[in-house]
Every structure is written in C-alpha cells, then in structure tokens.
Amino acid sequence: LVAAEKWLAALQHAGIGSPNAICMNIVISACAKSGDLEKAEAFLAKMPELGVERDVMSYNAVIDACARAGDVEKAEAWLRRMRDDGVAPNVVSFSSVLHACAKASDASRAE
C-alpha cells in the first residue's frame, strides 16, 4: 500500500497531469488488499476533488475492502451509495456484498 500511495503522489507532483480513474482504482484496490478500509474510503472520497469520476470499479474496490473486513453494513451502504450516485452495480458489486456476508458469517443477510 505504501508503494501505491508513493507512486500516486509521484504522479501528482510530476506535473504531467492528474491521476485518472484507473490510477485511483488501483490505489483503492491496494487499500482493500492490505485491509485498510478507512484509506480505501478516503481515496474514493478524494476522487471528485482530483476531478476524477467514480466508476463501477471504484465502488467495487471499496465494497471489496468492506468485504475483506467483514463489514456487511458498510458494503451494503456503499452499494446503495453507488446506485444513488447513478453508477449501476454489476455482478462483482453484488458478489462482493455476498463475500462480506460470508466473511461476517451472516448468511441471513445474503438471502
């Protein structure tokens, strides 16, 4: 995760432009894989400030971070937020919420 943040900062300071959705999604995904849900959410929140539009992959990366943490409430909340923001969820979105239910041993919410 530190390396991903370092390269993102290097891109921002290189004067060659702002990060795009691909860069941001990779950093959010790195946060998810390292178990840092808070940072994943922070990078998603930062995207509009950088002029980067959130896409389905952005939200899926944060939902994946929730799933890895076993936080069903937040996974469901991000799925709702995604829809509210006009981004259509895909099969990965729903699979990640199911993964959160499994990780939290909450089979009843998966139904």
C-alpha positions as CSV (number, residue, x, y, z in Angstrom):
1,L,0.0,0.0,0.0
2,V,2.8,2.4,0.8
3,A,4.3,1.9,-2.7
4,A,0.9,2.5,-4.3
5,E,0.5,5.8,-2.4
6,K,4.1,6.8,-3.2
7,W,3.5,6.3,-6.9
8,L,0.3,8.2,-6.8
9,A,2.0,11.1,-5.1
10,A,4.8,11.0,-7.6
11,L,2.3,11.2,-10.5
12,Q,0.6,14.2,-8.8
13,H,3.9,16.0,-8.3
14,A,5.5,15.2,-11.7
15,G,3.4,17.9,-13.4
16,I,2.2,15.6,-16.1
17,G,-1.4,15.7,-15.1
18,S,-3.8,14.4,-12.5
19,P,-4.4,10.8,-11.8
20,N,-7.2,9.1,-13.7
21,A,-9.9,6.6,-12.6
22,I,-7.5,3.7,-13.4
23,C,-4.8,5.1,-11.1
24,M,-7.3,5.8,-8.3
25,N,-9.0,2.4,-8.6
26,I,-5.6,0.6,-8.3
27,V,-4.8,2.5,-5.2
28,I,-8.2,1.8,-3.7
29,S,-7.8,-1.9,-4.6
30,A,-4.4,-1.9,-2.9
31,C,-6.0,-0.5,0.2
32,A,-8.6,-3.3,0.1
33,K,-5.9,-5.9,-0.3
34,S,-3.9,-4.6,2.6
35,G,-7.0,-4.5,4.8
36,D,-7.2,-0.7,5.1
37,L,-10.9,0.1,4.6
38,E,-10.6,3.6,6.0
39,K,-8.0,4.6,3.4
40,A,-10.0,2.9,0.6
41,E,-12.9,5.1,1.6
42,A,-10.7,8.2,1.9
43,F,-9.3,7.7,-1.6
44,L,-12.8,7.2,-3.1
45,A,-13.9,10.4,-1.4
46,K,-10.9,12.2,-2.8
47,M,-11.6,11.3,-6.4
48,P,-14.0,14.3,-7.1
49,E,-11.5,16.7,-5.6
50,L,-9.0,15.5,-8.2
51,G,-11.5,15.8,-11.0
52,V,-11.8,12.0,-11.3
53,E,-15.2,10.5,-11.9
54,R,-16.0,7.4,-9.8
55,D,-17.0,4.4,-11.8
56,V,-18.2,0.9,-11.1
57,M,-14.7,-0.3,-10.5
58,S,-14.1,2.5,-7.9
59,Y,-17.1,1.5,-5.9
60,N,-16.4,-2.2,-6.3
61,A,-12.9,-1.7,-4.9
62,V,-14.4,-0.1,-1.8
63,I,-17.1,-2.7,-1.4
64,D,-14.3,-5.3,-1.7
65,A,-12.5,-3.6,1.1
66,C,-15.7,-3.8,3.2
67,A,-16.0,-7.5,2.3
68,R,-12.4,-8.3,3.3
69,A,-13.1,-6.6,6.7
70,G,-16.4,-8.5,7.1
71,D,-18.3,-5.2,7.3
72,V,-21.7,-6.0,5.8
73,E,-23.3,-2.8,6.9
74,K,-20.7,-0.7,5.0
75,A,-20.7,-3.0,2.0
76,E,-24.5,-2.6,1.7
77,A,-24.2,1.2,2.3
78,W,-21.6,1.6,-0.5
79,L,-23.8,-0.4,-2.8
80,R,-26.7,2.0,-2.0
81,R,-24.5,5.0,-2.4
82,M,-23.2,3.7,-5.8
83,R,-26.8,3.5,-7.0
84,D,-27.7,6.9,-5.6
85,D,-24.7,8.4,-7.4
86,G,-26.0,6.9,-10.7
87,V,-23.5,4.2,-11.1
88,A,-25.0,0.8,-12.0
89,P,-23.7,-2.1,-9.9
90,N,-22.5,-5.2,-11.7
91,V,-22.1,-8.8,-10.8
92,V,-18.8,-8.0,-9.0
93,S,-20.7,-5.4,-6.8
94,F,-23.2,-8.0,-5.6
95,S,-20.6,-10.8,-5.3
96,S,-18.5,-8.5,-3.0
97,V,-21.5,-7.8,-0.8
98,L,-22.1,-11.6,-0.6
99,H,-18.5,-12.0,0.3
100,A,-18.9,-9.5,3.2
101,C,-21.9,-11.6,4.4
102,A,-19.8,-14.8,4.2
103,K,-16.8,-13.2,6.0
104,A,-19.1,-11.9,8.7
105,S,-20.8,-15.4,9.0
106,D,-24.1,-13.6,8.3
107,A,-25.9,-16.0,5.9
108,S,-29.3,-14.4,6.6
109,R,-28.3,-11.1,5.0
110,A,-27.0,-12.9,2.0
111,E,-30.6,-14.1,1.1
